């Protein structure tokens, strides 16, 4: 991943633009964790812990 950030920084000349893929992957991962947790809670008939 660091090689990709370095390549993008070199090509674009901007460090914030090079970090955008990392931010996007982090956001997608967070959404997947929330979605899978919600789905498993509904499938198992269990109540969420934050009650």
N, CA, C and O atoms as CSV, one atom per row, in Angstrom:
chain,resi,resn,atom,element,x,y,z
A,1,UNK,N,N,0.821,-1.184,0.000
A,1,UNK,CA,C,0.000,0.000,0.000
A,1,UNK,C,C,0.870,1.254,0.000
A,1,UNK,O,O,0.526,2.237,-0.656
A,2,UNK,N,N,1.972,1.239,0.711
A,2,UNK,CA,C,2.824,2.427,0.753
A,2,UNK,C,C,3.429,2.720,-0.620
A,2,UNK,O,O,3.647,3.882,-0.962
A,3,UNK,N,N,3.703,1.678,-1.407
A,3,UNK,CA,C,4.225,1.908,-2.758
A,3,UNK,C,C,3.176,2.597,-3.625
A,3,UNK,O,O,3.508,3.453,-4.444
A,4,UNK,N,N,1.913,2.223,-3.446
A,4,UNK,CA,C,0.832,2.852,-4.199
A,4,UNK,C,C,0.694,4.324,-3.821
A,4,UNK,O,O,0.498,5.174,-4.689
A,5,UNK,N,N,0.794,4.621,-2.541
A,5,UNK,CA,C,0.708,6.018,-2.097
A,5,UNK,C,C,1.881,6.824,-2.660
A,5,UNK,O,O,1.701,7.952,-3.119
A,6,UNK,N,N,3.058,6.251,-2.625
A,6,UNK,CA,C,4.226,6.930,-3.188
A,6,UNK,C,C,4.087,7.174,-4.679
A,6,UNK,O,O,4.433,8.246,-5.176
A,7,UNK,N,N,3.579,6.176,-5.391
A,7,UNK,CA,C,3.378,6.321,-6.834
A,7,UNK,C,C,2.360,7.418,-7.131
A,7,UNK,O,O,2.587,8.267,-7.993
A,8,UNK,N,N,1.229,7.396,-6.409
A,8,UNK,CA,C,0.205,8.408,-6.640
A,8,UNK,C,C,0.691,9.808,-6.279
A,8,UNK,O,O,0.353,10.779,-6.957
A,9,UNK,N,N,1.485,9.913,-5.211
A,9,UNK,CA,C,2.034,11.223,-4.833
A,9,UNK,C,C,2.969,11.727,-5.929
A,9,UNK,O,O,2.958,12.909,-6.273
A,10,UNK,N,N,3.767,10.832,-6.465
A,10,UNK,CA,C,4.698,11.220,-7.529
A,10,UNK,C,C,3.945,11.650,-8.784
A,10,UNK,O,O,4.313,12.641,-9.415
A,11,UNK,N,N,2.900,10.917,-9.152
A,11,UNK,CA,C,2.155,11.215,-10.370
A,11,UNK,C,C,1.285,12.462,-10.247
A,11,UNK,O,O,1.186,13.247,-11.190
A,12,UNK,N,N,0.656,12.645,-9.093
A,12,UNK,CA,C,-0.245,13.783,-8.932
A,12,UNK,C,C,0.453,15.010,-8.356
A,12,UNK,O,O,0.000,16.135,-8.567
A,13,UNK,N,N,1.541,14.807,-7.636
A,13,UNK,CA,C,2.233,15.926,-7.002
A,13,UNK,C,C,1.547,16.408,-5.744
A,13,UNK,O,O,1.872,17.472,-5.217
A,14,UNK,N,N,0.592,15.619,-5.260
A,14,UNK,CA,C,-0.174,16.029,-4.095
A,14,UNK,C,C,-0.308,14.860,-3.128
A,14,UNK,O,O,-0.767,13.781,-3.505
A,15,UNK,N,N,0.091,15.078,-1.893
A,15,UNK,CA,C,-0.026,14.019,-0.900
A,15,UNK,C,C,-1.466,13.741,-0.495
A,15,UNK,O,O,-1.824,12.573,-0.350
A,16,UNK,N,N,-2.326,14.765,-0.302
A,16,UNK,CA,C,-3.724,14.480,0.040
A,16,UNK,C,C,-4.445,13.649,-1.020
A,16,UNK,O,O,-5.244,12.776,-0.682
A,17,UNK,N,N,-4.171,13.912,-2.289
A,17,UNK,CA,C,-4.800,13.119,-3.357
A,17,UNK,C,C,-4.310,11.677,-3.290
A,17,UNK,O,O,-5.073,10.752,-3.569
A,18,UNK,N,N,-3.063,11.480,-2.927
A,18,UNK,CA,C,-2.514,10.127,-2.825
A,18,UNK,C,C,-3.151,9.346,-1.677
A,18,UNK,O,O,-3.188,8.116,-1.714
A,19,UNK,N,N,-3.653,10.047,-0.658
A,19,UNK,CA,C,-4.284,9.370,0.478
A,19,UNK,C,C,-5.755,9.030,0.246
A,19,UNK,O,O,-6.338,8.290,1.038
A,20,UNK,N,N,-6.360,9.541,-0.801
A,20,UNK,CA,C,-7.773,9.281,-1.065
A,20,UNK,C,C,-8.101,7.788,-1.187
A,20,UNK,O,O,-9.103,7.358,-0.617
A,21,UNK,N,N,-7.309,6.976,-1.902
A,21,UNK,CA,C,-7.643,5.542,-1.949
A,21,UNK,C,C,-7.618,4.885,-0.568
A,21,UNK,O,O,-8.440,4.014,-0.284
A,22,UNK,N,N,-6.698,5.289,0.276
A,22,UNK,CA,C,-6.627,4.742,1.631
A,22,UNK,C,C,-7.870,5.130,2.427
A,22,UNK,O,O,-8.418,4.303,3.156
A,23,UNK,N,N,-8.314,6.359,2.300
A,23,UNK,CA,C,-9.536,6.805,2.978
A,23,UNK,C,C,-10.753,6.059,2.458
A,23,UNK,O,O,-11.628,5.676,3.234
A,24,UNK,N,N,-10.814,5.852,1.152
A,24,UNK,CA,C,-11.950,5.147,0.560
A,24,UNK,C,C,-11.994,3.701,1.047
A,24,UNK,O,O,-13.067,3.200,1.385
A,25,UNK,N,N,-10.857,3.029,1.088
A,25,UNK,CA,C,-10.821,1.644,1.563
A,25,UNK,C,C,-11.219,1.547,3.031
A,25,UNK,O,O,-11.895,0.598,3.430
A,26,UNK,N,N,-10.809,2.511,3.829
A,26,UNK,CA,C,-11.182,2.534,5.241
A,26,UNK,C,C,-12.687,2.712,5.406
A,26,UNK,O,O,-13.309,2.037,6.227
A,27,UNK,N,N,-13.267,3.613,4.633
A,27,UNK,CA,C,-14.710,3.840,4.705
A,27,UNK,C,C,-15.489,2.602,4.264
A,27,UNK,O,O,-16.484,2.240,4.892
A,28,UNK,N,N,-15.044,1.956,3.197
A,28,UNK,CA,C,-15.704,0.732,2.726
A,28,UNK,C,C,-15.607,-0.359,3.777
A,28,UNK,O,O,-16.578,-1.077,4.014
A,29,UNK,N,N,-14.452,-0.494,4.410
A,29,UNK,CA,C,-14.287,-1.498,5.461
A,29,UNK,C,C,-15.209,-1.243,6.643
A,29,UNK,O,O,-15.789,-2.182,7.188
A,30,UNK,N,N,-15.351,0.008,7.043
A,30,UNK,CA,C,-16.260,0.346,8.151
A,30,UNK,C,C,-17.701,0.011,7.807
A,30,UNK,O,O,-18.434,-0.529,8.635
A,31,UNK,N,N,-18.105,0.330,6.586
A,31,UNK,CA,C,-19.476,0.023,6.178
A,31,UNK,C,C,-19.721,-1.486,6.149
A,31,UNK,O,O,-20.793,-1.948,6.540
A,32,UNK,N,N,-18.736,-2.248,5.691
A,32,UNK,CA,C,-18.880,-3.703,5.665
A,32,UNK,C,C,-19.005,-4.280,7.068
A,32,UNK,O,O,-19.821,-5.173,7.299
A,33,UNK,N,N,-18.213,-3.784,7.999
A,33,UNK,CA,C,-18.291,-4.269,9.381
A,33,UNK,C,C,-19.668,-3.989,9.959
A,33,UNK,O,O,-20.260,-4.861,10.594
A,34,UNK,N,N,-20.184,-2.788,9.749
A,34,UNK,CA,C,-21.502,-2.449,10.260
A,34,UNK,C,C,-22.593,-3.284,9.596
A,34,UNK,O,O,-23.509,-3.751,10.273
A,35,UNK,N,N,-22.508,-3.474,8.297
A,35,UNK,CA,C,-23.502,-4.248,7.570
A,35,UNK,C,C,-23.496,-5.711,8.005
A,35,UNK,O,O,-24.556,-6.293,8.232
A,36,UNK,N,N,-22.323,-6.301,8.123
A,36,UNK,CA,C,-22.232,-7.713,8.522
A,36,UNK,C,C,-22.715,-7.896,9.952
A,36,UNK,O,O,-23.394,-8.878,10.252
A,37,UNK,N,N,-22.380,-6.972,10.835
A,37,UNK,CA,C,-22.852,-7.059,12.214
A,37,UNK,C,C,-24.356,-6.942,12.302
A,37,UNK,O,O,-24.991,-7.662,13.072
A,38,UNK,N,N,-24.935,-6.043,11.525
A,38,UNK,CA,C,-26.390,-5.871,11.523
A,38,UNK,C,C,-27.071,-7.120,10.960
A,38,UNK,O,O,-28.080,-7.583,11.493
A,39,UNK,N,N,-26.514,-7.652,9.889
A,39,UNK,CA,C,-27.097,-8.835,9.260
A,39,UNK,C,C,-27.029,-10.035,10.192
A,39,UNK,O,O,-28.001,-10.783,10.303
A,40,UNK,N,N,-25.906,-10.232,10.858
A,40,UNK,CA,C,-25.766,-11.361,11.770
A,40,UNK,C,C,-26.702,-11.235,12.962
A,40,UNK,O,O,-27.231,-12.234,13.448
A,41,UNK,N,N,-26.906,-10.014,13.431
A,41,UNK,CA,C,-27.819,-9.798,14.554
A,41,UNK,C,C,-29.241,-10.175,14.152
A,41,UNK,O,O,-29.955,-10.818,14.921
A,42,UNK,N,N,-29.648,-9.781,12.964
A,42,UNK,CA,C,-31.007,-10.095,12.508
A,42,UNK,C,C,-31.170,-11.582,12.209
A,42,UNK,O,O,-32.232,-12.144,12.474
A,43,UNK,N,N,-30.143,-12.228,11.666
A,43,UNK,CA,C,-30.245,-13.641,11.303
A,43,UNK,C,C,-30.297,-14.536,12.540
A,43,UNK,O,O,-30.986,-15.556,12.544
A,44,UNK,N,N,-29.580,-14.157,13.571
A,44,UNK,CA,C,-29.516,-14.978,14.777
A,44,UNK,C,C,-30.640,-14.673,15.754
A,44,UNK,O,O,-30.812,-15.392,16.738
A,45,UNK,N,N,-31.391,-13.643,15.505
A,45,UNK,CA,C,-32.473,-13.272,16.390
A,45,UNK,C,C,-31.993,-12.695,17.712
A,45,UNK,O,O,-32.762,-12.587,18.668
A,46,UNK,N,N,-30.740,-12.330,17.762
A,46,UNK,CA,C,-30.182,-11.770,18.995
A,46,UNK,C,C,-30.412,-10.273,19.044
A,46,UNK,O,O,-30.542,-9.614,18.013
A,47,UNK,N,N,-30.459,-9.754,20.242
A,47,UNK,CA,C,-30.574,-8.310,20.404
A,47,UNK,C,C,-29.188,-7.700,20.372
A,47,UNK,O,O,-28.230,-8.338,20.808
A,48,UNK,N,N,-29.052,-6.480,19.868
A,48,UNK,CA,C,-27.750,-5.811,19.864
A,48,UNK,C,C,-27.251,-5.550,21.286
A,48,UNK,O,O,-28.049,-5.427,22.216
A,49,UNK,N,N,-25.967,-5.469,21.447
A,49,UNK,CA,C,-25.376,-5.280,22.774
A,49,UNK,C,C,-25.659,-3.884,23.336
A,49,UNK,O,O,-25.737,-3.717,24.553
A,50,UNK,N,N,-25.812,-2.898,22.482
A,50,UNK,CA,C,-25.987,-1.504,22.942
A,50,UNK,C,C,-27.456,-1.234,23.230
A,50,UNK,O,O,-28.090,-0.431,22.546
A,51,UNK,N,N,-27.985,-1.889,24.221
A,51,UNK,CA,C,-29.395,-1.681,24.592
A,51,UNK,C,C,-29.507,-1.064,25.943
A,51,UNK,O,O,-30.615,-0.817,26.419
